[in-house]
Amino acid sequence: MANLPILQFEEQIVETVERNPVVVIIGETGSGKSTQLSQILHKMGYTESGRTIAVTQPRRVATVSVSRRVGEELGVRFGEEVGYAIRFEDRTSEKTCTKYLTEGVLLRESLLNPELNRYSAIILDEAHERSLNTDILLGLMKRLIKMRSSNLKVLITSATLDGEKVSRFFSDCHVLNVPGKSFPVEIRYCPERPASYLESSLKTAIDIHVREPEGDILIFMTGQDDIEKLVKKLEERVQTLEEGSCMDAEILPLHASLPPELQVRVFVPPPLNCRRFIGATNIAETSLTIDGVVYVIDSGCKLINVQDELEERVQGSATVILSLDLPDTDILKFDFLDPPSTESLEDALKQLYLIDAIDEYGSITSIGQTMAELLLEPSLSRTLIEANEYGCLSQALTVAAMLSAETSLLPGRIKSTDKKRKREPSDLPDGSGWGDHIQLLQTYELWDQTNYAVELCKDNNLQTRGMKFVKEVRKQLSQIMQKIAKGYLDVGTNGRRKESQEDYRNLRKCLCMGYANQLVERMMRHNGYWTLGFKPQLVQNKELEHSKFGSAKWLVNSLGKKYIVVAIERWTE
């Protein structure tokens, strides 16, 4: 820890923080900013008299791992003086004075306490990730500093952020630059664009393993699918190497969907004479420092999510800002560092109006306030609220939890190119003709009937860890709904009894209410569908199968937007 570059600038950091309410710190990867800044503030006295330091991270994995590391360095019991809070998991106590949390959790806390009075200092770490949550927090911090300039410090840190731009946003606040390279770095570029970045990365990794001295290899991939392919191919390729020609190998994945117990394996040193291959997303780019890495392979490719996810994020952000009920804030004029387009915000408001989150004047409704308290995107939040009225909350909680899983839980459908591959028959429910959402419900309830048997998952190619995550999410959502309802609710699973068609019909009505902006209706005498909303448009999907009930499967149009198909008879009322 003594060798971390940022500690060489500790006195300068202390002086700058004491003199300025807002400080931007640009620290290169490996400088130690994520673990040391909170400890520097701790020594400065910002945790005295019951005060707390908040450190936000854009990712769950970084939030957990960095907080654990800080706890170890301070020699305190984890979850007490140092802890973390992420969606559906809180490892803090009354003693916690340094709290690592995701940006989304801090936003939710601001709903209950807009002035965030419990925090004496707030560190927005890895701000270069620039999610909408980041931008909202930057806007809120700017407003908060005006209100609490005498008793709040805000530090904005990053490895690659445009510090001058952020400085101008905060009225030309001070910018500190901290170098981070402790060792010389040699960079080699691929002489030409490879046909396959995965194959090129694989070949480079094997070449390093065979020819270069010891040191772990970090390989950046675009996402979970690529990482899983890379890990499988690496395992196969390593096994073909001649015995004794190189050291042993340990191959590890690292991405946000991995359960915590598997994520932490990358922080455990390898056995003697063994090299680790770590396939990771950009989760390992800045927030996480993995000891032992000597070689880094980066394809330069990035997976960009558009359409649906962007719409959900803008809607979610609009809901949060409106829920804050700030008297001096106009949602369309909110002080973003880089504001979304006016069209995107206006569209988000229209979608929120469709699901009753705001009224015709753009003000947050009581339903909207309740939606903001739930840790879900707006459509699922609205579904749960409606389900409480229709008496199918238990089923809706299960579906919401299943849809909140970070990976696909059910066995994937066989693609046309894979028809020759045999797959073991599955005993999982098929939805009884009511569509994918009912299939998810039935699958979870089957698992509940077997007392959450691991064997059921293994026998049917269900993601065991994913199902356990769903079980925990459902428990958390149930607790939140109990608090919101301010009374007893029956949120137990119904796996012990058989649902009726009326149960399924009610659940689907609630889903259609929640996803009111993503509904399509099948056209009469035509192989197409009309969207239901402000501007109806024609969408088609020839591969969609129907049942006599009107399948509620997802329909995906040519632009990638998802829709739910409703029956012709308009049972949605």
LINFENRA-V150154 format. One record per helix or strand. SS is the DSSP state (alpha for helix, beta for strand). FROM is the first residue (numbers start at 1). LEN is the number of residues. Records with the same first field share a line. If there is no record, write none. Layout:
SS = FROM-LEN  FROM-LEN
This chain:
alpha = 5-15  33-11  48-3  60-15  103-10  127-3  132-17  163-7  197-15  224-17  260-8  282-3  308-16  331-3  342-13  366-8  378-13  393-11  416-3  436-14  454-6  464-22  501-14  516-3
beta = 22-6  52-6  78-1  82-5  89-3  98-5  119-6  153-6  174-5  216-5  248-7  274-7  293-6  358-1  364-1  519-4  529-4  538-2  554-3  562-5
